[in-house]
Every structure is written in C-alpha cells, then in structure tokens.
Amino acid sequence: MADITLSFSPDELEMLVDALEVDLEGYAEAAKEARMNNNREDIVTFSEAATRIQVLIEKLREHIDDE
C-alpha cells in the first residue's frame, strides 16, 4: 500500500478527529451489542474496526498537538 500525502488546516484535522470519534463510538457500541448476542464474527469485525480507527485518531492527534 502506498503512502498518501495530504494537507489539512488544524481546524480541518480537528474536524476529522471529531468525526472519527463518533464513528469509533458506533463501532464500540456495535461490538458491545455483538457480545450481548454472542455473535463472535461481529465482535471480531467491530472490535478490529474500532481499534483501527483509534490508531488513526492517535496519528492525527500527533499532528494537532504539533500546531
């Protein structure tokens, strides 16, 4: 996979982080519901998505703190 370089203002970066946090909450809630329903496949899928989103949020926050 190739790296992509993009340019964002600090405000735009914060908006992206905010949107990803909402998305993260949705996946975390879906994983919780999957656990309650004992749906192992969905638990894995939603948990993995939440983890990947969290990693991306952390990467983006590093650049917000630099500003």
Order of alpha helices (4+ residues) and beta strands (2+ residues): alpha-alpha
